[in-house]
């Protein structure tokens, strides 16, 4: 069969050719030797000494007229067909098959059918074909690519099935080239964007999946993959101001430039590249067999440069930019989902960093983002589950060294990440609004603890200072919350100090300013935290109900070196202290870490100091020890 060895086992001919059958075939033939086969082809063949087929049984039990009619129908059929023996050789072929293969039907006799239609090129197809010839399978149907007489490729649907009541096999070959062409055109429309004519999201992910399949990478492949994921900056404004028609023209022009960049770079495992429009104003450039981040960085830089050139569209000169996320990694072990998540994250970084730039994926930065996301998702339930605790840092009088007050600092005892400082979660709480609930809990817990200290040390009561976020002022009735907590805990208002950042207080107007004034009228002290790093609107300071300024620790840094002090820092701090005192305010210096700093701040006139020189933040019982023994009952 076409130069291939027959299937394992005895030869096919021996399965059905016995001497008795051969004698019956010759003696019962109605027409005698020399007549051609009919559609009901005999199961037995005789060969001459030259090896050519000599005579076949035209159809046992059928009238000669019926056999001739069937033979005429077989030859005139538009469907290409051939009758095969059980060895897979052609007994008879019709005119349609001869035309399809570019040969006279008679010349196809005795030719292996597998060679004529390529059934031996694929091992699975060949095995299935042999099963039909042996009579163990009822049908084989497959699609083959053939060569037409004019040299063009022809797609054919090949079917092989045994003939009823016969030991012969019928092979039919249907030309499906037109159908394949239509399917190809439909697939192209389905897989390409109608605006830019680039591959669309579906084709991109199909190609990406193939690129990540390391089992088919050829020898010499780098085994790496790269992706530039970009988004046009300000594209919505183009649609809104100039209309979607101009917007589509811009997208088409951008697509042409991206394709040109990829062509010039010449990337791709198979010498090609893929530039796709994923939707809206998002595009992707897939680089197979990448050689490293330098290659992807160069491509991203080239894309930025080409997109920064102005576009001439509809009489308009448009200038746009793009933000690009760049990811490059080993293909093995990478999934399409993971790669796109990394690209999307990196694109977000590029936009957050100022747009009109490319940003390379940073695993460490991504780990921080993932941690932040995990914290954000568990923050609100953590308040309900009681995962927060308070520590307190003393505020010490610089003149006598006595503890005047404490600042309450919240800690999150996270079940996965351990104890977290406020800078790890306060920003998240402000973003999602859970700061209101958390702030209320901190305020009540701190006031309750301060009341205990007051009862334990009535002769030297200390105030407690609690940080308040701006969102607490806007999203809750802070005045009512404070009043209710003071009443519930029994803490006098003068033993409570609320701290707000300078940027929040200095811009206060309307409701925030009214709330601060109401709290001040209640007897609660208001402090400006991190003073000197925000707006520093000193004229506005005199109109605020503020009682304390807390100097930012950056001013105290210059006080560390006693031998070479920074005179500018000392001058600034001294001026701020004098200004505060003239306005009737007290001054607290933060981040005091040495005796030298404390002494110089005392000489300048600071009222209180706070920092590790005095104490780190400690649990409530440690503060009780700093306040001294309880008075005798």
C-alpha positions as CSV (number, residue, x, y, z in Angstrom):
1,X,0.0,0.0,0.0
2,X,1.9,3.0,-1.3
3,X,5.3,1.6,-0.3
4,X,4.3,1.0,3.3
5,X,4.5,-2.4,4.9
6,X,1.1,-4.1,5.4
7,X,-0.4,-4.1,8.9
8,X,0.8,-6.7,11.3
9,X,-0.7,-10.2,10.9
10,X,-1.2,-12.3,7.8
11,X,-1.4,-10.5,4.4
12,X,-4.8,-9.0,3.6
13,X,-5.1,-11.2,0.5
14,X,-4.7,-14.4,2.5
15,X,-7.7,-13.3,4.7
16,X,-10.1,-13.8,1.9
17,X,-8.5,-15.4,-1.2
18,X,-8.7,-19.2,-1.3
19,X,-8.5,-21.4,-4.3
20,X,-12.1,-22.3,-4.0
21,X,-13.2,-18.7,-4.2
22,X,-11.0,-18.1,-7.2
23,X,-12.6,-21.1,-9.0
24,X,-16.1,-19.8,-8.1
25,X,-15.3,-16.3,-9.4
26,X,-14.2,-17.6,-12.8
27,X,-16.9,-20.2,-13.3
28,X,-19.9,-18.0,-12.2
29,X,-18.9,-14.9,-14.1
30,X,-21.8,-14.1,-16.5
31,X,-19.7,-12.1,-19.0
32,X,-16.5,-14.1,-18.9
33,X,-13.0,-12.8,-18.8
34,X,-12.2,-9.4,-20.1
35,X,-15.2,-7.2,-18.8
36,X,-14.6,-4.2,-16.6
37,X,-15.9,-4.1,-13.0
38,X,-19.3,-2.8,-11.9
39,X,-20.3,-0.8,-8.9
40,X,-20.7,-4.0,-7.0
41,X,-17.0,-4.9,-7.3
42,X,-16.0,-8.5,-6.8
43,X,-14.1,-9.5,-3.7
44,X,-11.7,-11.8,-5.6
45,X,-9.1,-10.8,-8.2
46,X,-6.9,-12.8,-10.6
47,X,-3.6,-11.5,-11.9
48,X,-1.9,-12.5,-15.1
49,X,1.7,-13.5,-15.4
50,X,2.6,-9.8,-15.8
51,X,1.0,-9.0,-12.5
52,X,-1.8,-6.8,-13.9
53,X,-5.4,-7.4,-12.9
54,X,-7.0,-9.7,-15.5
55,X,-10.7,-10.0,-14.8
56,X,-13.1,-9.1,-12.0
57,X,-16.5,-10.3,-11.1
58,X,-18.9,-7.6,-12.3
59,X,-21.7,-8.4,-9.7
60,X,-22.8,-11.8,-8.6
61,X,-26.5,-12.3,-8.9
62,X,-27.2,-9.0,-10.7
63,X,-28.6,-8.6,-14.3
64,X,-26.1,-7.4,-16.8
65,X,-28.2,-4.3,-17.6
66,X,-28.3,-3.3,-14.0
67,X,-24.6,-3.7,-13.7
68,X,-24.1,-1.5,-16.8
69,X,-26.5,1.2,-15.3
70,X,-24.6,1.2,-12.1
71,X,-21.3,1.4,-13.9
72,X,-22.6,4.4,-16.0
73,X,-23.8,6.2,-12.8
74,X,-20.5,5.5,-11.1
75,X,-18.5,7.0,-14.0
76,X,-20.8,10.0,-14.5
77,X,-21.0,11.0,-10.8
78,X,-19.8,14.5,-9.9
79,X,-18.3,13.1,-6.7
80,X,-14.8,11.7,-7.1
81,X,-14.9,8.0,-6.2
82,X,-12.9,4.8,-6.5
83,X,-13.5,1.2,-5.6
84,X,-10.6,-0.4,-3.7
85,X,-9.8,-4.0,-2.9
86,X,-8.9,-5.1,0.6
87,X,-5.3,-4.3,0.0
88,X,-6.1,-0.7,-0.6
89,X,-5.4,-0.7,-4.4
90,X,-7.7,0.9,-6.9
91,X,-10.0,-1.5,-8.7
92,X,-12.0,1.2,-10.5
93,X,-12.0,5.0,-10.5
94,X,-14.5,7.4,-12.0
95,X,-14.0,10.4,-14.2
96,X,-14.4,12.9,-11.4
97,X,-11.5,11.4,-9.4
98,X,-9.4,11.3,-12.5
99,X,-10.1,15.0,-13.1
100,X,-9.4,15.9,-9.5
101,X,-6.0,14.1,-9.6
102,X,-5.1,15.0,-13.2
103,X,-5.0,11.5,-14.5
104,X,-7.1,9.1,-16.7
105,X,-9.2,6.9,-14.5
106,X,-7.8,3.8,-16.2
107,X,-4.3,4.8,-15.2
108,X,-5.3,4.8,-11.5
109,X,-6.1,1.1,-11.6
110,X,-3.8,-0.9,-9.2
111,X,-2.5,2.3,-7.7
112,X,-2.4,2.4,-3.9
113,X,-5.2,4.7,-2.8
114,X,-3.3,5.9,0.2
115,X,-0.7,7.4,-2.0
116,X,-3.2,9.1,-4.2
117,X,-4.9,11.1,-1.4
118,X,-2.1,11.1,1.3
119,X,-3.6,8.7,3.8
120,X,-0.2,7.4,4.7
121,X,1.3,10.8,5.7
122,X,-0.2,10.7,9.3
123,X,0.2,7.6,11.5
124,X,-3.2,7.9,13.1
125,X,-5.0,8.3,9.8
126,X,-3.0,5.4,8.3
127,X,-4.0,3.2,11.3
128,X,-7.6,4.0,11.0
129,X,-7.5,3.4,7.2
130,X,-6.0,-0.1,7.7
131,X,-8.8,-0.9,10.2
132,X,-11.4,-0.2,7.5
133,X,-9.6,-2.4,5.0
134,X,-9.5,-5.2,7.5
135,X,-13.2,-4.9,8.1
136,X,-12.7,-3.9,11.7
137,X,-14.1,-0.3,11.3
138,X,-17.1,0.9,9.4
139,X,-15.8,4.3,8.2
140,X,-12.8,6.6,7.9
141,X,-13.4,10.3,7.3
142,X,-10.6,12.8,7.2
143,X,-9.6,16.1,5.5
144,X,-6.5,16.0,3.3
145,X,-4.6,18.6,1.4
146,X,-4.0,17.5,-2.2
147,X,-2.3,19.0,-5.3
148,X,-4.5,19.8,-8.2
149,X,-3.3,19.3,-11.8
150,X,-2.5,23.1,-12.1
151,X,-0.3,22.9,-9.0
152,X,-2.8,24.6,-6.6
153,X,-3.6,23.1,-3.3
154,X,-7.0,21.4,-2.9
155,X,-8.7,20.6,0.4
156,X,-10.6,17.4,0.1
157,X,-12.9,15.5,2.4
158,X,-11.9,11.8,2.1
159,X,-14.3,9.0,3.1
160,X,-13.5,5.3,3.0
161,X,-16.2,2.7,3.8
162,X,-16.8,-1.0,3.0
163,X,-19.4,-1.7,0.3
164,X,-22.5,-3.6,1.4
165,X,-22.5,-7.3,0.5
166,X,-19.1,-7.0,-1.0
167,X,-15.5,-7.4,0.0
168,X,-14.6,-4.2,-1.7
169,X,-14.2,-0.7,-0.3
170,X,-15.5,2.6,-1.7
171,X,-13.4,5.7,-1.4
172,X,-15.0,9.1,-2.1
173,X,-13.1,12.4,-2.3
174,X,-15.1,15.7,-2.1
175,X,-13.4,19.0,-3.0
176,X,-14.1,21.3,0.0
177,X,-11.7,24.1,-1.0
178,X,-14.4,26.7,-1.4
179,X,-15.8,25.8,2.0
180,X,-12.4,26.0,3.6
181,X,-11.8,29.4,1.9
182,X,-15.1,30.7,3.3
183,X,-14.3,29.3,6.8
184,X,-10.9,31.0,6.6
185,X,-12.5,34.4,5.6
186,X,-15.0,34.0,8.4
187,X,-12.3,33.2,10.9
188,X,-10.3,36.2,9.8
189,X,-13.3,38.4,10.3
190,X,-13.9,36.8,13.7
191,X,-10.3,37.1,14.8
192,X,-9.5,40.7,13.6
193,X,-10.6,44.1,14.7
194,X,-12.7,45.9,12.1
195,X,-11.3,49.3,12.9
196,X,-7.6,48.7,13.0
197,X,-7.5,45.4,11.1
198,X,-5.2,44.1,13.8
199,X,-5.7,40.7,15.5
200,X,-8.3,41.1,18.2
201,X,-8.4,39.8,21.8
202,X,-9.5,36.3,20.8
203,X,-6.6,35.8,18.3
204,X,-4.1,37.4,20.7
205,X,-4.9,34.9,23.5
206,X,-4.9,32.0,21.0
207,X,-1.4,33.0,19.9
208,X,-0.3,33.7,23.5
209,X,-1.4,30.2,24.6
210,X,0.6,28.7,21.7
211,X,3.7,30.8,22.7
212,X,3.5,29.5,26.3
213,X,3.2,25.9,25.2
214,X,6.9,24.9,25.8
215,X,6.3,21.4,24.4
216,X,6.3,22.8,20.8
217,X,9.2,25.2,21.1
218,X,11.8,24.4,18.4
219,X,15.4,23.7,19.1
220,X,17.4,26.9,19.8
221,X,14.4,28.7,21.3
222,X,15.2,31.0,24.2
223,X,12.1,29.7,26.1
224,X,11.2,33.2,27.1
225,X,8.3,35.5,26.3
226,X,7.8,39.3,26.4
227,X,4.8,41.6,26.3
228,X,4.2,45.3,25.9
229,X,0.8,46.2,27.1
230,X,-0.2,49.8,26.3
231,X,-3.0,52.2,26.8
232,X,-3.4,55.6,25.1
233,X,-3.4,58.6,27.5
234,X,-6.4,60.9,27.1
235,X,-8.0,59.0,24.3
236,X,-11.5,59.5,25.8
237,X,-11.0,63.3,25.3
238,X,-10.5,62.8,21.6
239,X,-13.8,60.8,21.3
240,X,-15.6,63.3,23.4
241,X,-14.4,66.5,21.6
242,X,-13.8,65.3,18.0
243,X,-16.2,62.4,17.8
244,X,-15.9,58.6,17.4
245,X,-15.1,58.8,13.7
246,X,-11.9,60.8,14.4
247,X,-11.3,58.5,17.3
248,X,-11.4,55.4,15.0
249,X,-9.1,57.1,12.6
250,X,-6.6,57.7,15.4
251,X,-6.8,54.1,16.5
252,X,-6.1,53.0,12.9
253,X,-3.1,55.3,12.6
254,X,-1.8,54.1,16.0
255,X,-2.2,50.5,14.8
256,X,-0.1,51.2,11.7
257,X,2.7,52.8,13.7
258,X,2.7,49.9,16.2
259,X,2.9,47.4,13.4
260,X,5.8,49.3,11.8
261,X,7.7,49.3,15.2
262,X,7.3,45.6,15.5
263,X,8.3,45.0,11.8
264,X,11.5,47.1,12.3
265,X,12.3,45.2,15.5
266,X,11.8,41.8,13.7
267,X,10.7,40.0,16.8
268,X,9.0,36.6,16.8
269,X,10.0,33.0,17.2
270,X,8.9,32.2,13.6
271,X,10.1,35.5,12.2
272,X,6.8,37.2,12.8
273,X,5.2,39.3,15.5
274,X,1.8,40.0,16.9
275,X,0.4,43.4,17.4
276,X,-3.2,43.2,18.7
277,X,-6.0,45.5,19.7
278,X,-7.4,44.1,22.9
279,X,-10.3,46.6,23.1
280,X,-10.9,50.3,23.4
281,X,-7.6,52.1,23.3
282,X,-5.6,49.1,24.6
283,X,-3.0,47.4,22.5
284,X,-0.5,44.6,23.0
285,X,2.8,43.6,21.4
286,X,3.7,40.0,21.9
287,X,7.4,39.1,21.6
288,X,8.0,35.4,21.3
289,X,11.5,34.0,22.0
290,X,12.5,37.2,23.7
291,X,16.1,37.7,24.8
292,X,15.6,39.7,28.0
293,X,14.3,42.8,29.5
294,X,16.6,45.0,27.4
295,X,14.9,43.9,24.2
296,X,11.4,44.6,25.6
297,X,12.6,48.0,27.0
298,X,14.0,49.0,23.6
299,X,10.7,48.0,21.9
300,X,8.7,50.0,24.5
301,X,11.0,53.0,24.0
302,X,10.5,52.8,20.3
303,X,6.7,52.7,20.6
304,X,6.7,55.7,22.9
305,X,8.8,57.7,20.5
306,X,6.7,56.9,17.4
307,X,3.5,57.6,19.1
308,X,4.7,61.0,20.3
309,X,4.9,62.3,16.8
310,X,1.7,64.3,16.0
311,X,-1.1,62.7,14.0
312,X,-2.7,64.6,11.1
313,X,-6.4,63.5,11.1
314,X,-9.4,65.2,9.6
315,X,-7.7,68.5,9.4
316,X,-6.7,68.2,13.0
317,X,-3.1,67.9,14.4
318,X,-3.4,65.5,17.4
319,X,-0.7,64.8,19.9
320,X,-1.1,61.8,22.2
321,X,1.0,59.7,24.5
322,X,0.8,56.1,25.8
323,X,1.5,54.3,29.0
324,X,3.2,50.9,28.7
325,X,3.5,48.0,31.0
326,X,6.4,45.7,30.1
327,X,6.7,42.1,31.2
328,X,9.4,39.6,30.3
329,X,9.9,36.2,31.8
330,X,10.5,32.5,31.2
331,X,7.6,30.9,29.4
332,X,7.8,27.6,31.3
333,X,5.4,27.7,34.3
334,X,3.8,31.0,33.1
335,X,0.1,31.1,32.3
336,X,-1.7,33.5,30.1
337,X,-3.7,34.8,33.1
338,X,-0.6,35.4,35.2
339,X,1.2,37.2,32.3
340,X,-1.8,39.5,31.7
341,X,-2.2,40.2,35.3
342,X,1.4,41.2,35.6
343,X,1.1,43.4,32.4
344,X,-2.1,45.0,33.7
345,X,-0.5,45.8,37.0
346,X,2.6,47.2,35.4
347,X,0.5,49.4,33.0
348,X,-1.3,50.8,36.1
349,X,2.1,51.6,37.6
350,X,3.1,53.5,34.5
351,X,-0.1,55.6,34.6
352,X,0.3,56.2,38.4
353,X,3.9,57.3,37.9
354,X,2.8,60.1,35.6
355,X,1.8,58.5,32.2
356,X,3.7,58.9,28.9
357,X,6.2,56.3,30.0
358,X,6.9,52.6,30.2
359,X,7.4,50.7,33.4
360,X,9.0,47.3,33.8
361,X,7.4,44.7,36.0
362,X,9.0,44.6,39.5
363,X,8.3,41.4,41.5
364,X,9.1,43.2,44.8
365,X,6.7,46.0,44.0
366,X,4.1,43.5,43.0
367,X,4.5,41.6,46.2
368,X,3.9,44.9,48.1
369,X,0.8,45.5,46.0
370,X,-0.5,42.0,46.6
371,X,0.1,42.4,50.4
372,X,-1.7,45.8,50.2
373,X,-4.6,44.2,48.4
374,X,-4.8,41.4,51.0
375,X,-4.8,43.9,53.8
376,X,-7.5,46.0,52.1
377,X,-9.8,43.0,51.7
378,X,-9.5,42.0,55.4
379,X,-9.3,45.4,57.0
380,X,-13.0,46.0,57.7
381,X,-13.6,42.5,59.2
382,X,-10.5,43.0,61.3
383,X,-12.2,45.8,63.2
384,X,-15.2,43.6,64.0
385,X,-12.9,40.7,65.0
386,X,-10.9,42.8,67.5
387,X,-7.5,42.4,65.8
388,X,-6.4,45.9,66.7
389,X,-4.6,47.1,69.8
390,X,-3.2,50.3,71.1
391,X,0.2,51.3,72.3
392,X,1.1,54.6,73.9
393,X,4.2,56.8,73.5
394,X,4.8,59.4,76.3
395,X,5.0,63.1,75.7
396,X,7.6,64.4,78.2
397,X,8.0,68.0,79.5
398,X,11.4,69.2,78.4
399,X,11.8,71.4,81.5
400,X,11.2,68.8,84.3
401,X,11.1,65.5,82.4
402,X,7.6,64.6,83.7
403,X,5.1,62.7,81.6
404,X,2.5,65.2,80.5
405,X,0.5,63.0,78.1
406,X,0.7,60.0,75.8
407,X,-0.1,59.5,72.1
408,X,-2.3,56.5,71.3
409,X,-0.8,54.5,68.3
410,X,-2.9,51.7,66.8
411,X,-1.4,48.4,65.9
412,X,-2.9,45.6,63.7
413,X,-2.2,42.1,65.0
414,X,-2.7,40.5,61.6
415,X,-3.1,36.7,61.6
416,X,-0.9,36.3,58.5
417,X,1.5,39.3,58.5
418,X,2.1,39.8,62.2
419,X,1.9,43.1,64.0
420,X,1.6,46.0,61.6
421,X,2.4,49.7,62.2
422,X,-0.2,52.4,61.3
423,X,1.6,53.4,58.1
424,X,0.8,49.9,56.6
425,X,-3.0,50.2,56.9
426,X,-4.2,53.7,57.8
427,X,-4.1,54.9,54.2
428,X,-6.1,51.8,53.1
429,X,-8.6,52.5,55.8
430,X,-9.0,56.1,54.6
431,X,-9.5,54.8,51.0
432,X,-12.3,52.3,51.8
433,X,-14.0,54.3,54.6
434,X,-13.2,51.8,57.4
435,X,-11.2,54.6,59.1
436,X,-14.5,55.9,60.5
437,X,-15.2,52.6,62.4
438,X,-11.6,52.1,63.3
439,X,-11.1,55.7,64.4
440,X,-14.2,55.4,66.6
441,X,-12.8,52.3,68.2
442,X,-9.4,53.9,68.8
443,X,-10.9,57.0,70.3
444,X,-13.1,55.0,72.7
445,X,-10.3,52.6,73.7
446,X,-7.9,55.4,74.4
447,X,-10.3,57.5,76.4
448,X,-11.3,54.5,78.5
449,X,-7.6,53.8,79.2
450,X,-6.9,57.5,80.0
451,X,-9.8,57.5,82.5
452,X,-8.2,54.5,84.3
453,X,-4.9,56.4,84.5
454,X,-6.7,59.4,85.9
455,X,-8.3,57.3,88.6
456,X,-5.0,55.6,89.4
457,X,-3.0,59.0,89.5
458,X,-5.5,61.7,90.4
459,X,-2.7,64.1,91.4
460,X,-0.9,63.9,88.1
461,X,-3.4,63.2,85.4
462,X,-2.1,62.8,81.8
463,X,-3.9,63.6,78.7
464,X,-4.2,61.2,75.8
465,X,-3.7,62.3,72.2
466,X,-5.6,60.5,69.4
467,X,-5.0,60.9,65.7
468,X,-8.1,61.8,63.6
469,X,-8.3,61.4,59.8
470,X,-10.1,64.0,57.7
471,X,-12.5,61.4,56.5
472,X,-13.7,61.0,60.1
473,X,-14.7,64.6,60.1
474,X,-16.6,64.4,56.8
475,X,-18.1,60.9,56.9
476,X,-19.2,60.9,60.6
477,X,-20.5,63.2,63.2
478,X,-17.1,63.5,65.0
479,X,-18.4,66.0,67.6
480,X,-21.3,63.7,68.6
481,X,-18.9,60.7,68.7
482,X,-16.5,62.5,71.0
483,X,-19.2,63.8,73.2
484,X,-20.8,60.4,73.5
485,X,-17.4,58.7,74.3
486,X,-16.4,61.2,76.9
487,X,-19.8,60.8,78.6
488,X,-19.6,57.0,78.4
489,X,-16.0,56.7,79.7
490,X,-16.2,59.6,82.2
491,X,-13.0,61.2,80.9
492,X,-12.8,65.0,81.3
493,X,-12.6,66.8,77.9
494,X,-9.3,68.6,78.9
495,X,-7.6,65.2,79.1
496,X,-8.3,64.5,75.4
497,X,-6.3,65.9,72.5
498,X,-7.1,65.3,68.9
499,X,-4.4,65.4,66.3
500,X,-5.0,66.3,62.6
501,X,-2.3,66.7,59.9
502,X,-1.3,70.1,58.9
503,X,-2.6,69.6,55.3
504,X,-6.0,68.7,56.6
505,X,-6.3,71.5,59.2
506,X,-4.8,74.4,57.2
507,X,-7.4,73.9,54.4
508,X,-10.3,73.5,56.7
509,X,-13.4,75.4,56.0
510,X,-17.2,74.8,56.3
511,X,-18.1,71.6,58.1
512,X,-14.5,70.6,59.2
513,X,-13.8,74.1,60.7
514,X,-17.2,74.0,62.5
515,X,-16.4,70.6,63.9
516,X,-13.0,71.7,65.2
517,X,-14.5,74.8,66.8
518,X,-17.2,72.8,68.5
519,X,-14.7,70.3,69.9
520,X,-12.5,73.2,71.2
521,X,-15.6,74.8,72.8
522,X,-16.2,71.4,74.4
523,X,-12.8,71.6,76.1
524,X,-11.0,69.2,73.8
525,X,-7.5,70.2,72.7
526,X,-6.7,70.3,69.0
527,X,-3.1,69.7,67.8
528,X,-1.6,70.0,64.3
529,X,0.5,67.0,63.6
530,X,3.7,67.1,61.4
531,X,3.7,70.9,61.4
532,X,6.1,72.4,58.9
533,X,5.7,69.9,56.1
534,X,2.3,71.0,54.6
535,X,0.8,74.2,53.6
536,X,2.3,76.3,56.5
537,X,-0.3,79.0,56.1
538,X,0.7,80.9,59.2
539,X,-1.8,83.7,58.7
540,X,-4.6,81.1,58.7
541,X,-3.2,79.5,61.8
542,X,-4.3,82.3,64.1
543,X,-8.0,81.7,63.1
544,X,-8.0,78.0,63.9
545,X,-9.1,76.6,67.3
546,X,-5.7,75.0,67.8
547,X,-3.8,74.6,71.1
548,X,-0.7,72.7,70.1
549,X,1.8,72.4,67.3
550,X,3.7,69.2,66.8
551,X,6.9,69.9,64.9
552,X,7.7,67.3,62.2
553,X,10.7,65.1,63.0
554,X,12.6,66.3,60.0
555,X,13.4,69.6,61.9
556,X,14.9,67.7,64.8
557,X,17.2,65.6,62.5
558,X,19.7,68.5,62.2
559,X,20.0,68.6,66.0
560,X,21.8,65.3,66.2
561,X,25.4,66.5,65.6
562,X,26.4,68.5,68.7
563,X,29.8,69.4,67.2
564,X,28.5,70.5,63.8
565,X,24.9,71.6,64.3
566,X,22.9,72.9,61.4
567,X,22.2,76.6,62.2
568,X,19.4,76.8,59.7
569,X,17.4,74.0,61.5
570,X,17.9,75.7,64.8
571,X,16.8,79.1,63.5
572,X,13.7,77.7,61.9
573,X,12.7,75.7,65.0
574,X,13.3,78.7,67.2
575,X,11.2,81.0,65.0
576,X,8.4,78.5,65.0
577,X,8.5,78.1,68.7
578,X,8.4,81.8,69.3
579,X,5.6,82.3,66.8
580,X,3.5,79.5,68.5
581,X,4.1,80.9,72.0
582,X,3.0,84.4,70.8
583,X,-0.2,82.8,69.5
584,X,-0.7,81.1,72.9
585,X,0.1,77.6,71.6
586,X,2.4,74.9,73.1
587,X,5.0,73.1,71.0
588,X,5.9,69.4,70.9
589,X,9.0,68.2,69.1
590,X,8.7,64.7,67.6
591,X,11.4,62.1,67.0
592,X,13.7,63.1,69.9
593,X,16.4,60.4,70.0
594,X,19.2,61.8,72.1
595,X,20.0,63.9,75.1
596,X,21.7,66.5,73.0
597,X,18.6,67.0,70.9
598,X,16.4,67.2,74.0
599,X,18.8,69.8,75.6
600,X,18.9,72.0,72.6
601,X,15.1,71.9,72.1
602,X,14.7,72.8,75.8
603,X,17.0,75.8,75.3
604,X,15.1,76.9,72.3
605,X,11.9,76.8,74.3
606,X,10.0,73.7,73.1
607,X,7.4,72.6,75.7
608,X,7.3,68.8,75.3
609,X,9.2,66.2,73.5
610,X,8.3,62.8,72.1
611,X,10.6,60.1,70.8
612,X,12.7,57.0,71.4
613,X,15.0,59.0,73.8
614,X,12.2,58.9,76.3
615,X,10.3,55.7,75.3
616,X,9.2,53.6,72.4
617,X,5.4,53.0,72.1
618,X,4.5,50.6,74.9
619,X,1.5,48.8,76.2
620,X,-0.8,50.5,78.8
621,X,0.8,48.8,81.8
622,X,4.2,50.1,81.0
623,X,2.8,53.6,80.9
624,X,1.3,53.0,84.4
625,X,4.8,52.2,85.6
626,X,6.2,55.4,84.1
627,X,3.5,57.4,86.0
628,X,4.7,56.0,89.3
629,X,3.0,54.0,92.0
630,X,-0.6,54.1,92.7
631,X,-1.6,56.4,95.6
632,X,-2.5,54.7,98.9
633,X,-6.2,54.2,99.3
